[in-house]
Amino acid sequence: MDTRSKILSLEAAGRLTGPLTLATGYFDVLRVEHARQLGQAGRPLLVAVVRHSREILDPPARAELVAALRVVDYVVTADHDELDRLIALLQPAEILRLEADDLRCTRRLIEDAQRRQTR
């Protein structure tokens, strides 16, 4: 299966119907914790890959990585304003916000890599 077919435009994501769970995050870098958290979320699951200023990978690459996870039904990329509009339109049954956790984990990963280089 080509998992890229799970990646929707914002317009197509806005047409999804029925109760769904929306998970939002940067997913830059995709980690095992993401798979665990998303695996515990409700279904169907729409994941919004949110753009940010210090990205390592571009949004399409991150969307493809997230789409490859079996537990994910749909993926969309969005900036924060677009995400707010999508939430208002879809009114998801559950929202799982992972942005703050993503930034914290990425910062730890960078600090660990820098610490290893100075040894």
Buried (B, 14 or more C-beta within 10 A) or exposed (E): EEBEEBBBEBEEBBEBEEEBBBBBBBBBBBBEEBBEBBEEBBEEBBBBBBBBEEBEBEBEBBBBBBBBBEBBBBBBBBEEEBBEEBBEEBEBEEBBBBBEBBBEBBEEEEEEEEEEEEE
